[in-house]
């Protein structure tokens, strides 16, 4: 059962961090992840400069939660939830007259207006198994008849609702889920390269 950590254990690694080993690139042996390499992966998730400052600031909560999940593993799920809220915040900024519309409707509109494109997602071209593993999207959501964006439009609201309404889940894909949200937000706001 989860509980408040003791004061003298606040800065102690959560034991669940060692449950998910990584394969060492050099030795090809399985080993424990280090805090430094976890932090390095998190620090590579960035929103470009054309994303409004208030959204970048909001999104930083997800990154900090991921970093602190080293000490409190539950923060993985909270980071995912906050990243999805940042996506919704972004959609409401893009569509200000529709700010009271629900997340699935706004996400669908962005997809229909081609603000989100398969080619702009790092994992869009992986096999169904690979995509599901990377983003916690169950394989049942993938179909050869649907694009990656269509799959995200269908699944992300369910994922957000699941996190918002209470779910206990132990997994090690928080970083990947937050990265996916960064890709969505970066696409919603034209990047500096696109503006040239």
C-alpha positions as CSV (number, residue, x, y, z in Angstrom):
1,X,0.0,0.0,0.0
2,X,1.2,3.5,-0.8
3,X,1.8,5.9,2.1
4,X,3.7,9.0,3.0
5,X,7.4,8.4,3.0
6,X,9.2,8.9,6.2
7,X,11.1,12.2,6.4
8,X,14.5,10.4,6.5
9,X,13.5,8.4,3.3
10,X,12.3,11.3,1.1
11,X,15.5,11.4,-0.9
12,X,15.9,7.7,-1.1
13,X,15.4,5.9,-4.4
14,X,12.0,4.2,-4.7
15,X,12.8,0.5,-4.8
16,X,10.5,0.1,-7.8
17,X,13.0,1.9,-9.9
18,X,15.1,-1.2,-9.9
19,X,12.3,-3.5,-11.1
20,X,12.7,-2.4,-14.7
21,X,16.3,-3.1,-15.9
22,X,17.9,-1.7,-19.0
23,X,20.2,-3.4,-21.5
24,X,23.7,-1.9,-21.4
25,X,24.6,-0.8,-24.9
26,X,28.2,-1.9,-24.6
27,X,28.1,-5.2,-22.6
28,X,24.5,-6.1,-23.8
29,X,23.9,-7.2,-20.2
30,X,20.8,-6.3,-18.2
31,X,21.5,-3.8,-15.4
32,X,19.8,-1.3,-13.2
33,X,19.1,2.1,-14.5
34,X,20.9,5.0,-12.9
35,X,19.3,8.3,-11.8
36,X,21.7,10.2,-14.0
37,X,20.6,8.4,-17.2
38,X,17.0,8.7,-16.2
39,X,17.4,12.4,-15.7
40,X,19.2,12.7,-19.1
41,X,16.3,11.0,-20.9
42,X,13.9,13.4,-19.2
43,X,16.0,16.5,-20.0
44,X,15.8,15.7,-23.7
45,X,12.0,16.2,-23.7
46,X,11.5,19.8,-24.8
47,X,8.9,22.1,-26.2
48,X,10.2,24.4,-28.9
49,X,10.3,28.2,-28.5
50,X,7.1,28.8,-30.4
51,X,5.1,27.0,-27.8
52,X,3.6,29.8,-25.6
53,X,5.5,30.3,-22.3
54,X,2.5,29.5,-20.1
55,X,2.2,26.1,-21.8
56,X,5.9,25.4,-21.5
57,X,5.7,26.4,-17.8
58,X,2.7,24.1,-17.2
59,X,4.4,21.2,-19.1
60,X,7.5,21.6,-16.9
61,X,5.5,20.1,-14.0
62,X,5.4,16.8,-15.9
63,X,9.2,16.9,-16.4
64,X,9.8,17.6,-12.7
65,X,7.3,14.9,-11.6
66,X,9.2,12.4,-13.9
67,X,12.5,13.5,-12.2
68,X,11.1,13.1,-8.7
69,X,9.5,9.7,-9.6
70,X,13.0,8.4,-8.9
71,X,12.1,8.9,-5.2
72,X,8.3,8.4,-5.5
73,X,7.4,6.0,-8.3
74,X,3.7,7.1,-8.2
75,X,4.8,10.4,-9.8
76,X,5.2,8.5,-13.1
77,X,1.4,8.4,-13.5
78,X,0.9,11.9,-12.2
79,X,3.5,13.1,-14.8
80,X,1.5,11.4,-17.6
81,X,-1.7,13.0,-16.4
82,X,-0.1,16.5,-16.2
83,X,1.3,16.1,-19.7
84,X,-2.1,15.2,-21.1
85,X,-3.6,18.2,-19.3
86,X,-0.9,20.3,-21.0
87,X,-2.0,18.9,-24.3
88,X,-5.6,20.0,-23.5
89,X,-4.4,23.4,-22.4
90,X,-2.6,23.7,-25.7
91,X,-5.7,22.8,-27.7
92,X,-7.7,25.4,-25.8
93,X,-5.1,28.0,-26.7
94,X,-5.3,27.0,-30.4
95,X,-9.1,27.0,-30.3
96,X,-10.0,29.8,-27.8
97,X,-13.6,30.1,-28.9
98,X,-14.1,26.4,-28.1
99,X,-12.4,26.5,-24.6
100,X,-15.4,24.7,-23.1
101,X,-15.4,21.8,-25.5
102,X,-14.1,18.5,-24.3
103,X,-10.6,17.1,-24.9
104,X,-11.7,14.4,-27.4
105,X,-13.5,17.0,-29.6
106,X,-10.6,19.4,-29.6
107,X,-8.1,16.6,-30.3
108,X,-10.3,15.3,-33.1
109,X,-10.5,18.9,-34.6
110,X,-6.7,19.2,-34.5
111,X,-6.4,15.9,-36.3
112,X,-9.0,16.8,-38.9
113,X,-7.3,20.1,-39.6
114,X,-3.9,18.3,-40.1
115,X,-2.2,20.0,-37.2
116,X,-1.1,16.5,-36.1
117,X,0.6,14.3,-38.7
118,X,2.0,10.8,-38.5
119,X,5.3,11.8,-40.0
120,X,6.0,14.1,-37.0
121,X,5.8,11.3,-34.4
122,X,8.9,9.4,-33.6
123,X,7.2,6.1,-33.1
124,X,4.5,6.3,-35.8
125,X,6.2,3.9,-38.1
126,X,7.0,1.2,-35.7
127,X,5.2,-2.1,-35.7
128,X,1.9,-2.3,-33.7
129,X,3.7,-4.2,-30.9
130,X,6.5,-1.6,-30.8
131,X,4.0,1.3,-30.6
132,X,2.0,-0.3,-27.9
133,X,5.0,-1.1,-25.9
134,X,6.4,2.4,-26.2
135,X,3.3,4.3,-25.3
136,X,1.1,2.0,-23.3
137,X,-1.4,2.0,-26.0
138,X,-3.0,-1.5,-26.0
139,X,-2.6,-3.2,-29.4
140,X,-6.4,-3.5,-29.7
141,X,-6.4,0.2,-30.6
142,X,-4.2,-0.3,-33.6
143,X,-5.5,-1.2,-37.0
144,X,-4.1,-1.2,-40.5
145,X,-7.1,0.9,-41.4
146,X,-6.2,3.7,-38.9
147,X,-3.4,6.2,-39.0
148,X,-1.2,6.7,-35.9
149,X,-2.9,10.1,-35.3
150,X,-6.4,8.4,-35.5
151,X,-5.2,5.9,-32.9
152,X,-4.0,8.7,-30.6
153,X,-7.3,10.6,-31.0
154,X,-9.2,7.5,-30.0
155,X,-6.9,6.4,-27.1
156,X,-5.5,9.5,-25.4
157,X,-8.8,10.7,-24.0
158,X,-9.4,7.2,-22.5
159,X,-5.9,7.3,-21.0
160,X,-6.4,10.8,-19.6
161,X,-9.8,9.8,-18.1
162,X,-8.3,6.6,-16.6
163,X,-5.6,8.7,-14.9
164,X,-8.0,11.4,-13.8
165,X,-10.5,9.0,-12.2
166,X,-8.1,6.8,-10.4
167,X,-5.9,4.0,-11.5
168,X,-3.1,2.2,-9.8
169,X,-0.5,1.2,-12.4
170,X,3.1,0.3,-12.1
171,X,5.0,0.7,-15.4
172,X,8.1,2.3,-16.7
173,X,6.8,4.2,-19.6
174,X,6.1,7.6,-18.0
175,X,9.0,9.2,-19.9
176,X,7.7,7.9,-23.2
177,X,4.1,9.1,-22.5
178,X,5.3,12.6,-21.6
179,X,7.5,12.6,-24.7
180,X,4.5,11.7,-26.8
181,X,2.6,14.7,-25.3
182,X,5.6,17.0,-26.1
183,X,5.4,15.8,-29.8
184,X,1.7,16.7,-29.9
185,X,2.2,20.1,-28.3
186,X,5.1,20.9,-30.6
187,X,3.0,20.1,-33.6
188,X,0.1,22.3,-32.5
189,X,2.3,25.3,-32.5
190,X,4.4,25.9,-35.7
191,X,8.0,25.3,-35.0
192,X,10.7,27.9,-35.8
193,X,11.9,25.8,-38.7
194,X,8.3,25.7,-40.2
195,X,8.0,29.5,-40.0
196,X,11.0,30.1,-42.3
